[in-house]
């Protein structure tokens, strides 16, 4: 496979020569996302290299922790784990590989069209949270998995993917077991965005940005209690489960 490079004002992209037109379109979308994030995040970083992989094997070879994360994720959520973010590089499946991953599932195809924006948003969130930077170090994989709901939920909500994946969320709620609160790693790629959505609805976007800016020393539940105005966690969890029930009952 012949590798070539495309670039935009803020990004470089390494990809197969056959994917040039789609890479240029992807870079334009990332520039748009960078502009949107600039209104809410203090440092929507640029000067990143995007590496597009032609399939899961190539992607897994770029990061040996990915297969373990895929195994830890429930099948309906696993399809949305399409890349990883390093300090200066974002590795993800190419647009043709994303379409192959979605197959005939139009809901998944629509959500996966946000994959690059989600991965970039993830990198911006990590940039602004020194605690997340430390927890994502390779030696602290278990710590990062405990906070997967925060990073997955924040990146997918602020990229727009969560809204696009609504029908997939509904399907998961109707066919799978009741999720943990906050969602465990197995459900985080698909369901964690609902936690951020509820927080924004009830407390405002600023509360979500504050939640994403540091890791609470008391853990996930303490972080959520603080984010939702200090009210008892049993109340917040009940509100979230009622919110999911309404989603599952919608058409």
SULZIUR-V268038 format. One line per field, one symbol per residue. psi: psi as a letter, one per 30 degrees, with the letter a starting at -180 (. if undefined). Layout:
psi = ???
This chain:
psi = kkklkllaefllkklkffgeeeeeeeeeeeeeeeeeffffkfiilahlkkjkkgleeeeeffjffeeeeeffkkeffefgjgalkaefkkklkleeeeeeefbgjeeeeeeffgeeeeeeeeeeeeegjfeeeefgkefheeeeefgeeeeeeeeeefffeeefgeeeeeeeeffllkllklkleffefeffffeeeeeeeefleeeeeeefflkkffaeeeeeeeehgglkeeeeeeeeeeeeeeeffl.
